[in-house]
Amino acid sequence: MRELLPDIDRWLAEGKSLALATVTQTWNSAPRKVGAQMVVAQDSQISGSVSGGCVEGAVAESALEVIASGVPKRLHFGVADETAWDVGLACGGEIDIFVQPLDTSFYEFVRATLNSESPVVMGTIVEGDDAILGNSWAFNGKTRESFGSAPPGVFAQLESGLATELPQLVEITQEGQSAHLFVNPIPPSPTLIIIGGVHIAIALSKLASPLGYRVIIIDPRRAFGTEERFPEAHQVIQSWPDEALENIELNSSTAVATLTHDPKIDDPALIKVLNSPAFYIGALGSRKTQAKRRQRLLDAGVEEQFIDRIHGPIGLDIGATTPEEIALSIMAEIVAIQQSLRKMGS
């Protein structure tokens, strides 16, 4: 949902009613993963997607019906379904999509949590008795929000989803009736911390921002760490990395790239992040440079198992030579590792 916020905010400010469509289950080669979302406004404008473009039109039509009636609807598209062929889902996959009116008070809770860069998990009844269909709950680790009475065990499921960061469909019982709850966690925005405001960092920042990464530049050198050099960055910090990192949360959505080639700057940053939950840690330099860095870190008391986390030479081997090509190789490696971890988790 995070990428939908600007459009949702604008349409709500214009007084438009909205419907939210969510992929709740997939089979085979479905075009979008579980949890993908699309919002539809009453004037047929859409934001986001629930497929590769093949069923958006049909989903949008259903969303307009949901907006008009206020009644949520579960949709299914698959290759065995004539409707699927009509709308173009010929990829061999099947998807379930749940469409519900967007409740503004519930949305405000989710929006406020996401804007604070905190994780949130949403739970919605997507199969069950009509009286409870669409009932939703949210949890951000501290506060709970309900849209409908919460059955026993709902928030335990949400807490589990918040911990695993995995969307899933679970069976629950509400008012004596069996129902399916879709648990959809939204982790913090991925963050890329770049150590060193060098030329490669400029290109890397420009690549990372459109991919949804919050970019943080850290460089104690005033000529390198400036906002003018990094207009896309969320934050530019002119400080020594070990000091700056004290005030930055490192979590499973964090990637770190050290690019200065200067041990006085890169090594303290690595020592700080190697024993952290960051999913990616890369360091610029040749194999010879990496060997020297490894020895320095060992001498500094860093355990070998943590040093082994460093991706170095940094980036995928695509024969990169220019700063822009090296930045591309780094970003490609970060994305590849993040996607691999998501598949392992699912």
N, C-alpha and C positions, 0 to 999 in steps of 0.2 A: 504493500500500500504506500510505502514511503514516497515512491516516485509519482504517485497520484495526488499528493497533497496540494501542490500549487493549483491544479485544475479544479479540484474539489472546493478549495477555499474560494476561488474566483466565482465558481458557479453558485455556491451557497450565498455569497455576497450579492449576487444578482437575483437572488430569490428563487432559484430553480430547484425543483425536486429532483432527487437523484436515486439511482439504483446501483447496487454493487454486485458484480458477478465474480465468483471465485471458483477456480478449479479445485474440486474436492477429491477427485480420484482419477487415475489414468491407468490405461492398459497398453502394453506394447509400445509402439513408436509414436506416442502422443506428442504434439508439437510444443506444448508448454508443460512445465512441471507443476506438481501439486502446490497449491498456494498462490499461483499466478492470479492476478486480479485485473478487472476492468470496471470503470465507472461510466455510467450512461446518464446524461442529462435529459430532462423532459423535452428539449428541443432537438434530440437525437445526436448531440455531440458526444463523442466518446474519448476516453483517455485510458491508456494501458491496453493490454491484450490478454486473451485467454487461449489463443491458438496462434498458429503461424499466419493468421489472417483469413483462415478458411471458414470459421464459424462465427466470426465477429458480427456479421450482419444479422444472422438468425438470433444470436444472443441479444443484440441490441433491440430487436423487435420484441423479444420476450421481456426485456427490461422495461420497455415503454408500457407494456401491459401491467407489469408489477407496480410501476409508479402510479398508474391509473387506478389499480385495484387495491394497492397496499398489501397484497397477498404474495408472499414469497413463492418461488417456483424452482423445482429441481429439473435440470435438463440433462439429457444424455445424447451423445453423438458417437457413432461408430460405423465402421465399414459395412456392418451387416444391416444398417439402418438406411432406408431409402432417403430419409431426410439428410443423413450425413453426406450422401453422394450429391444431393441437390445443393448443399452449401459448400461442397468442395473438400470434405475431409477424406481424402483418398490416400492418406499416408499409411494406412494399416493400423492406426491406433484408435483408441476409444477414450472418451473423457466424460466425466460428470461435472456439471457446472451448477452451482447454486446461486440464484439471483434473489436479492432481497432489497427492500427499500432501505436507503441509508438513513439511519436514525441520527439526528444531528447531535444530541447530547452524548450518545455513545461515541460518535466520531470525535467529538471535542476531547474526550478523555484520551482516546488513542492518539490523536494529533498532538496533544500537549506532551504526552510521553515521548513520542517520536522526535518532536522538536527539541526535547531535552537530551537527545542522543542516548536515551535509555531503551532497553529492550521491552517489548510488550508482547503478550500472547492473547489471541482472541479465540473464543470458543462459540460455535453456533450450531444449533440443532438443524441439521440439513435433511434428516429423514425421521419421520415420526408422525404422531397425531397432528392434525391441522392446528389444534389449539396451541401447540407448543412450537410448531415449525417456525424457525427464524429467531427464536429466543437466543439471546447472545450475552456473553460475559467476557470481561477482559481483566487482565492482571499484569501489573508491571513490576512485580517483585515486592511491592509495598502496599499498593492500594488496589482494591477490587471495584469493578464497575459492573452493574447488572442491567440487563434489559429483559425482564421476565424473572420469575422466581427461580432461584438456583437449586437444582436437585442435588442430593447427596453425592459427593465425589467429584463434582464438576471442577472445583478449584484445585483439587489434588491433581486432576488431569492437566489443568492449565499450568500448575507449578512444574509438573514433569515436562510439559512441552517447552516451558521457558528454559529449563535446564538443558534439554537435548537439542533445542532449536530445530526440531524436525516436525513438519506438518504431518498430521495423521488423523484417520477416522477411527473413533472409538465408540463402543456400544455402552450406553448408560440406561438408567431407568428413571423416568420422571412421571410423577403422578400415576404410578403403577403401569406405565406403558414403556415398552422398549423403544429406544430412539438411538440415532447415531449423531454423535457430537463431532464436528470438525474442529480440530485444534490447529490453529495457524499462528505459530510464533514469528515475530519480526525482530531479528537481532539488531544491534546497533549498526549504524552505517559503517561499511568497511573504511578503515583509516590507513592511509599510507604515510608513514613518517620517513622523510628523506633527510638524511644527515649530510649536509653540505650543499650550499646553493650554487653548485657548479653548472656548466653548460648542459650536461646530461640531465641534471635535475630539472632544468627549465623545460626540456622536451618531455621528461617523465611526468611532470606536473600537468602538462597540457593533455597527455594521454589519459591520466588517471581520473581527472575530474569528470569528463563525460561518461566514464564508466561507473560513476556513483561513489567514488572514493573521496573522503575528506582528506585533503593533503595538508600535512604539517611540515614545514621546512625548519630545520634547526641548523644554525651556523653562527659561531661566535664572531666571525669576521664581517665587519659592517659592509664591506664592499660586495659581499656575496649574499648575505641574508637580508634582502630588502623586499618590501612589498611591490616595488616597481618591477623587479625581476620576476615576481611570481604573483601576477594578478589573479590566477585561478585558485591559489592556495587558500585554505580555510584559515590558516594561521602561519605567520612567519615569526620565529623566535630567534633573537640575537643573543645566544647564551651558549655556554658549554653544554654538550649533549647530556652528560650525566646529571647536571643540575636541572636542565629543562625537562628531562624524562621523569623527574621526581613528581611533576605536576600533571603528567599525562597518563590517563588510564590505558594500560595495555591489556587487551582481551583477545578472544579467539577470532575477532574480526580485524585484527591489526597486522599490517605488514610493515617491515622496516628495511630500508635500503641505505647502506652507508657508502658514500660516493666520493669522499674527499681525497682518498689515497694518502691521507695524513694520519699516522698512528696516534698523534696527540688528540685528534678529534674522533676518529673512527673507533679506536679501541675502547675508550671509556663508554661509548654508546653501546658497543657490542657486549661489554661486561654487564651493562645494565639490563639489556633486553634478552640475553640468551636464556636466562632462567625465568622467562615470562610466558604467558599463554599465547603470545603472538604466533600466528600461523605461518608466517614467512619472515626469514631474516636472510638478507643477501648482502654481500660485500664486494665492491669493485676491486679488480686487480687480477693479474695473471696467476698462473699456478705457482710460480716462484714467489710472488707476493703473498699468496694464500699460505704457503708453507711458512714463511717468516711470521705472518700474522698468527698462525696457529701456535707457533713456539712462544710468541710473546704472551698470548693468552694463557697458555699452560704455565709459563713462568709467573703470571699474575695470580695463579691459583684457580683458574677456571677449569672445571671438570671436563674431561674429554667428551663425555656424552653431550654436553651442552655445545661445545665447539663444533661437534658434528652436525649441528643444526644449521650451520652457515652454508648458504648456497654461494659457492665461489669456485671458479669465476662466476660472477652474477649473470643471470639471464639465460635464456635458451640459446643454444648454439645455432645461430642463423647466419653466421659469417658477418656479423655486424661490425662496422668500422666507424661510421659517423656517430655523433652524439644522438641524433634522432633514431638511428637504427639500433644503437645500444639501448636506448630508452624503450623502444618497441620490444626488444628481446627480454628486458626486465619485466615489463608489464605483462607480456605473454606468459612468462614463467609464473608470475604471481597469480594470474587468472587460472592457469592450468592447475596449480596446486590447490587453490581454493575450490575449484570445481571437483577435483579428485577427493578432497576431504568431505565435500557434501555428498558425493556418491557413496563413500565409505560409511558415512553416517546414516544414509537411507537404506 
